[in-house]
Amino acid sequence: MTLLITGGAGFIGSNFVHYALAHTPHRLVVVDKLTYAGSLLNLEHALPDPRVAFVRADIADRDAMTRLFAEHRPGAVVNLAAETHVDRSIDGPRPFIDTNVVGTCVLLDVARQFVGEAQASAAIGQNPFRFLHVSTDEVYGALGPSGQFSEETPYAPNSPYAASKASADHFVRAYAHTYGLPVLVTNCSNNYGPYQFPEKLIPLMILNAVDGRPLPIYGDGANVRDWLHVEDHCAGLLRVLDQGRAGEKYNVGGGNERTNLEIVDAICDVLDELRPPASNAAFRGKPAPVSYRTLKTLVPDRPGHDRRYAIDANKIRRELGWTPRHSLGEGLRRTVLWYLEHRDWCERVQAGRYDRERLGLGG
């Protein structure tokens, strides 16, 4: 089967490409616009594989998507193309509307036309077409000190990013209900792991720490997130694509609730072991801190910052047998090691795009 993977040069997308290559015989057509957070550097180990074809295109370009479907005739779409950083959505929502809402609508409509034509010509084959739309837990809004998001939790997005993803989710549902398009939706918790652009919390903290820079933590640092290793997420996506019931949605969570302060402290502890401050060249000529924890700096909070997210992933566990393999401690250690061993990648993906400056103040 041919999988059409949109956003395949981004963080989750590139990890999904690598995972699908390792765990399926499928041919992969990878589509990406290559914005600041999408890079062919993320795919340099995948592109030489003859099963992979890369197409640079915008999912909001209907003509390009129509040509893509006609040429490659995918058996399934995995829609991972999205603008994802809440801070950037606060500074400028328009790209989030263009990609997350308009782009998803274009993909849905082209897929609907493709499936209709294939059914009319009896060319759909034995394996029915599937459209997997990958979304976020942020569409549900914020939780109090207790409770979890289930698949039945009402949508209440609080950031422009979350609103754009919620809108896309609703269009996916509408295309299933109105046109019978065989869709699946997943809503995941916070991902971490290799190839994540350094604007996000975990890679930002790792890179700032080893460079001896402050570790900026929003507000009081007590905001809670549920953390999911990206490889576990990719395994869940593949399980949903293969075994999920068309028309259903599945929450994918790691079951690892931590405050931002706890995450930063855990990163610092791993770095204290692997790259002790006393031997770090970043502190040459000045007193080295006893621990990277001393670099923590509380900064003004993000506008409208959701206090807590937590995912109830019982449905995907019960119905599809998926469970995460990585503990948070082991996953964080592997992630820190990856960034330490791939400093060249870090410098190249940031060059001319991002200097780890503060975003999301809404100015």
N, C-alpha and C positions, 0 to 999 in steps of 0.2 A: 504494500500500500504506500501511496505517497502522502506524507504529512506536510501541510502548509503551515509553517510556524512563523507567525508575525511577531515582530519585535525580537527576533532571534539573535540579534547582536547585543542585546541589553543584558542586564544582570541575570534575572531568572531565565530569560529566553536562551542565552548562551549555555547556561547550565542544563537547561532542558535538552538542547541540541546534543550536548555531550552525553547526557543520560540516555537519550533515545538511541544514539548510535551504539552505545554499549549494551543496551537491553532489548533492542528490537531489530528486525531485518529491514525496517522501512526505509524508503527513500525520503529524504528531507529537503524540502524547498524552503529556504530561510529568507524571509523578507524583512528588511529594516530600512528605515529612513536615514539612519546614521546621524542622529542628533548628538548633542554633547555627551549623553550617557550611553550611546550605542556605538560600539567600535569593533572593527574587524580584528583588532588585537584579542578580543574575547573569543574569537573563533579560529585563531591561527592553528590550533591542533585539530580542528574539525574540517576546515575547508579542503585540505588535501584528499579527504575521503571521497571516493567516486560516488558515494550515495548522497552527497551533499551538493546542492546547487544554491548559490546566493544571488538574490535579486535586490538591488537597491531601489526602493520605491516607498511611496507614502500610501498608507492604507486608506487615506481619504481621497485618493486619486482614483475615481471610478474606472476610467479607461485603462489605467495600469492594472488594476485588480481584475478587470474583465479579461484582459490579455493573459494575465497570470493563470487564471482558472482555465482558460481555453487551452493554453499550452501545456500545463502540467496536470490538469484533471485530478485534483487531490481527492483522496478518499476521506480526509478529515482536515479540519482547521483547528489549530490551537492558537487562540488569539491572546498573545502576550504583549502586543504593542500598546504602550501607554506612556504618558507623562505621569511620573509617580511621586515626585518630591513635594510634600505639603508646603514647605517653605517657599518654593518657587511658585506654587499655585497662589499663595498669598500675595506675592509680589506681582504676578501677572497671570490671571486665570485663562486668557484666551487660548494658549497652546493646548491646555487641558481639554477645552471644549472641542478644538479642531481635531485632536487625535482621539481622545477617549470617547467622545460622543459622536461626532461626525464620522470619524474613521470607522468606528464600530458599526454605525448604521450603513455605511457603504459596503463594508465586508458582508454584513447580513444580507443586504439586498442582492449583491453579486452572487453570494452563495445560494440564495433562494432561486435566482434565475438559473444558475448552473444545475441545481438539483432538479428543477422543473424540466429543463431541456433533456437532462440525462434520463429522467423517468419516461419522458415522452418517446425517447428513442430506444428505450429498454437497455440503456448503456450503464445503468447504475451499478450493475454487478451484484454479487451475492452479499457483499458487506455494505450495509447502508451507510450513507454519508453521515458524519457527525460534526457538530460545531461546538468546540469547547471554549468557553469564554472564561478567562481567568480574572478574578476580581479580588477585592480586599475586604477585611473585616471592618474597615473604616466607614463603609456605607451604613453600618448599624448605629453609628454615633458613639456616645460615651456611656460607660457603666459607672455605677456607684461602687462602694467597697465590696459588694458581693454580686453574684450572678455571672452568667456567661451568655454570649451570643449563640443562639441556635439558628437553624435554617428558617425558623418561623419568626424570628425577631423583626419587628417593623423597622423599616429604613428611616434613619434620622441623621443624614450626613451633616457634618459641622464645618468642614473646610471646603474650599473650591475644588480641591482634588477629590475629596470624598463625594462631593455632589456630582462631579463629572463621571465618576465610576458608578454611582448609583443610577444615574441617567442611562448609562450604557447597559447596566444590568436589566433595567426595565425594558429597554428596547429589545434585548435578547429574549426576555420572557414574552414580549408582545409578538415577536416574529414566530415564536413557537406556537402561541395561542391562535394567532390570526392566520398564519400561512402553513402551519404544520412543520416548520423547519425543525429537524432533530437537534436540539441544543442541549448542552450541559453547562452549568455554571458552578465555579468554585470560588469560595471566599476564604482567603488565607490570612493568617496572622503575620507578624513582622518576620521577614526572611533575613538571614545573614549567611555569609559564606564567601567563597572566592568570586572575583570579577564584579563586586559591588562598587559602584562609583563612589569615590571618597567623600561625597557630600552627606552620606548617611551616617548615623551615629557610630556604629561599630568600626568601620574603616577609618572614619575621621578621628576617633579616639586613638586608634592604633598608630596612625601616621603622625598625628600631633605629638603623641607621647614620645615616640622614638626621635622626633626632631626637637624635643625639648620645648615645645610650644604649649600654651595653656590648653586645658581640656574643658571647653565650654559646655555647660550643662544648663538646660533651660529651667527657669523658675527655681523651685526647691528640689528638683531632681526626683520627686516622688511619683511622677507619672509612671503608670504600670503598662507594660506591653507583654504579650505572649510571644515567645521567640521560637522560630521554626528554622531548622537548617535547610538551606535551599535544596540540597540533595534529597532530603525527605519530602520536601514539597514536590519536586520533580517526580519522585516515585508515586506520590499521591495523584498527580495529574495524569500520569500514564495509566494508573489503575482506574481512574474515573473514565478516561477515554476508552479503555478496553472493556470495562465491566459496568460502568454507571448506566443508570436507566435514563433514556432520553427524556428531556423535560424536567429533570430533577436538578437540584442544587446541593452541593456538599461543602460543608465547612472543613477547612484543613488547618489544624492548629497543632502546635508542639507541646502544649501543656506545660509551658515554662514561663510562668508569670514572674517578672522581676521589675523592680523600679529601675529607672535610668541610672540612678546612683549605684545600685547593685551591679548593673552591667558594666559600668565604667570601673568600679572597684575590681571586678573579676578580670577585666582586661589588664588592668594595672598589675594585678598579682601575677598573671602569666608573663607579662613583660619583665617584671622584677626578676623572675626566674630565668627567662630566656635571653634577655638583653639587660643585665643589671645596669642601673644608672651610672654606677662608678666606672663602668667600662664603655659607656656610650660616648662616642666622639662628639655628640651634640653638646655635651657639657664640658668639653675641653676648655681649660682656662678659667673656669668658674666652678663654684662648689656644686657638686652633683647632689641631687636630692636623695634622701634615704629610700624613697619609694616614688614611683610615678603618681601615686595617689595625691601627692602634694601639689601636683599641677592642676588639680580640679578647680574649676572656676565657675561659680554660679553667675549666669547672665540673664538679662530680661527675658521673660517667657515669650513663647510664640503666641500671637493673637489667637484666641479661641482654642487653646491647646486642650485636647481631650484628655481627661484624667486617667481613664483606665479602659483597656480592652482585654477581653478574655474569650477564647473560643471553646465552644462545646463541639468536639469532633467525634462524638459517639456514633453519628450516622455513618460516616465513612469507615469507621472502625468496624461497626456491626455489620453493615451491608456488603462492604467490599474487602474487609480484612486488612485494611491498611493501618499500620502503626509506625510512628517515627522511630528510626534506628539510633539517632544521635542524641546522647544526653547533652544538656546545655554546657556542662563543664568540658566535656571532650570536644564538642563542636566548636566552642570558643577557642580552645587551645589550637585546634587544627586551623581555624580561621586566622588567628594571630600569626601562626607559623607561615601560612600562605602569604600574607602581606609582607612579612619580613623577608621572605624568599623571592618576592616579586616586586621589589622596589622599582625596577626599571619599568614594569607595566604601570605602576602607580604614577610615575613621572610622565610617561608618554600619554596616558589617557587624560591627565589633568592639563597638560601643556597648552597654554593659550586659552583654556576654557574655564579654569577654576583654580583659585589659590587658597581654598579652604576658608574663604571669607564668610562672614555671617550673612545669612539670607533670611527671608521671611519676616521682616519687620513691617512690611506693608507700605513702605514709603514710596 
